[in-house]
Amino acid sequence: TNGMRDLKLVLMEHYGLDLTGWKLETATGISDDGKTIVGGGTNPNGQPEAWIARLTGTPSVIPSCFDFNQNSIQGWTIDQIYNTNTGAKKTPTMGFVLHTDQNQLAATANPLVIDGQSPQTEQYDIYLESPDLRPSSTWQNITGYSLDIKRTDASFCGDPPNTYFAQLQVRVIDTTDNSEHVFAETDGTNFVFHNMDTPNQQQHFVWKASFFSDPKYQIKKIRIRLTGPGEKRIECMDNRSWFIDNVCADTTSPPPPPESLKVVVPNGGEKWQVGTKHNITWTSQNLSNPIRIKYSTDGGAHYTTIVSSTSNDGSYTWTIPNTPSTTCLVRVSDATDGSPKDVSDAPFEIVASASLTLTAPNGGENWQVGSSHNITWTSQSFSDPVKLEYSTDGGTSYKTIVASTTNDGSYGWTIPNDPSTNCLVRISDAADGDPSDVSDAVFTISSGGNTPPGSKITVDVGNGIKVTFDQVTSSGETTLDVKTGGPPPPSGFKIMPSGLPVYYDINTTAGYSGNITICIPYSDAGMTPAEEAKLKLQVYENPPGQWKDITSSLDTQNNIICGTVTHLTLFAVMIGPAHFTFTSNTGESYSIVIDNATLDGNPLGNGDEIGVFTPAGLCVGASVWDGSTPLALTAWADDGQTSEVDGYKTGEKMSFRIWDASAGTNADYPATPTYSAGNGNFGDGAFAQLTLQA
C-alpha cells in the first residue's frame, strides 16, 4: 500500500534492524516466503560485504508514540559527529552507538574519542532521526510533538556550564513542489536550545507550531539535535549517554500565537521640533485591542500619556509638546492591561521651536545718519537665511534693509538718511517670514549725531562707557569700537580683563574744546582689594607710541575708573605695580625670566610684586605676580639723553626685592636669585633666567 520504498528503511523502520553505517547496494534474492533476503553492499568499516536479512515476526507499525518498550530502536537512526561552530562533519575514533536501554532509546559513547591526540575540547552535534513517518496518518496534521530526554555524565574532567543542549527539529516535505525542509523550534524570534547541563535529570519538552498542521507540509521525520563537549584529551575519555523516550505526536490545539507590538517611528535618532506634527507608527500581531501611547523625556524613568486609547491602526498623529529633551522615548501598549508593549529602540530628540530674537537695536538707541552699527540677534533651532527690515513709524510699515543674509547673528548696517524717533527693526525667515522678531521698543535715527553743542555734554557710547566733554562747539557723533587687539601694555602691566585684553577706541565727529573725561566700568571678579587698587586707566599716545596713565578716579564701590584727556584715541584699563615704581621706555632694556619665587618657603600670592634694582638701589623694573609661570620682567637701561640716572648701566650687578601685597605698604624683602641663564649682571647674554627666594 506504500508503493516502492527503500529496502534499508523498511528493514530498519518496520523490522527494527540496526543498519547504521551499512550501504545496501544490491538485493540478489528473496525466499519464497519473503522472510529471507540476500544481497551485497558496504559494511560500516567501508569494506564490501555480502549480507543476509532474516525477517522474523510481524512488521512493525509506525506508532503515534515511540516508547521503545520492545527493546527495539523502532527504526531510529543516528548521524554523528558535527563541529557545532563550523558545521563540519568529523569521523570519531570512537563515537556514539544507538541502542535501547531500560526501554529507552540510548545514544551511548563508551568512551567518546574524537581523535585522541589534540589536547583541547570542542562542541559536537549528533542528530537522532525517527523512521519515515509519511506512511503514518497519525503523524500527519498534528499540532506538534513531545518527548522525554535526559543525559548521563561520567567525565573525569568535568565540563563547564552551558555546554549541553537539546534542540527539537522536524523534516517535512512541501507537497507543492516536493522539496524537503528542516524546521527547528523557535520562540517566535530565536531558535530554542534546551539546556541539559544537569546530568541524570529527565526533562519533558513540547513543541507546537502552526506549520505542523499546514496541509501543504507532510511530516517526514522527527529530528533531535544533541550538543555537547567532545573530548580530545585521552585522560578525559568518558562514558556518556543520551536517553530519549516517549516521542509522541501531539494533536491538541496549539496555543494562540503571541500578541506583540513594535514601535516603528520614532525609534531612535529623530529630531522633532516643538509644535510640529509627526506620525507615531507601530506594527502589531494577533492584537486588535485599542492602543495606549506614552512618551518619556528622561530615558524611560517616567512617562507622560499622549493618548490613553486609540485605534490599533498602526499610526497616530502627535503634535510635539514643549518639552525639549535629548533622551525621549515612545511606548505603545495594550490600552486594556498594558501588555503587550514596546518602547523606541533608542532615544530621539524633541527640539525647541524655531525662533529669532533681535538683540540690537532693541530700544533706546540713538543711531546717527551715516554711522555704522551692527544689527544683532540670536536664533534657536533655525539656521536659514534671514530678512532684515526697519520702520520709522512704529511698525505700521517696513522698508527692506537686506532681503536675505546669512543667519550668523550680526549684520553691519549703515544708517540711512531717514530720521525718526519711532524706529524699529524686524528680522524674519527670508523664505516665508516665520519665525520673526521686532525690537522690543523704539530707537532713534538722528541726523545731528549723539553729541550736541553745549557745556559738560555726556555721551553714552555703549558698554556703559560715558564720555563727558567740557565744551562741545558743534554737533557730531561720538562712537566706540571695542577691540581685542592693540599695542602691548607697559612692562609690568596687564590689560583687563585678564586673559581677554579689551581696547576701547573712542572717536567723535563733534567739535569740542577743553578736557574730556572718560569713565569705563570694569569687573572686579577674582580680584583682591589690593589688586583692584592697582587699576589704571591709560591712553595710547601716538606719537610717541607709548601708553600714559590718565587715571583721575577709581570708584571701587561701583567699579568705575575715570581719566582725563584732551583728545580721543585708544584707551585701556590696566593693572600694574602699586609698590615698586620705575621709569619705563628709557631706550634699551634687558629681559628677565623668573621661573619661580617663594616668600618664607611659600608660593607668592596673586598681586605680590617683584622689583629689580641697581647697586645704587634704583628700581629699574617690576612686575605683578599672577600665579602663572614663568613671569616676564623688563629692566630698563639708563637714558643717556637725560642728565638724571633713570636706569641700569650695563655690567652692574642686579638685586631683587619681593613685596607682600597682603602684609601692607612697607612689606618688601630682599630676594636671593639662583641663575640658570646670565651671571647676575645687567646685559649679560640675551636674557637672565632665575628663581627667587625671600
Order of alpha helices (4+ residues) and beta strands (2+ residues): alpha-beta-beta-beta-beta-beta-beta-beta-beta-beta-beta-beta-beta-beta-beta-beta-beta-beta-beta-beta-beta-beta-beta-beta-beta-beta-beta-beta-beta-beta-beta-beta-beta-beta-beta-beta-beta-beta-beta-beta-alpha-beta-beta-beta-beta-beta-beta-beta-beta-beta-beta-beta-beta-beta
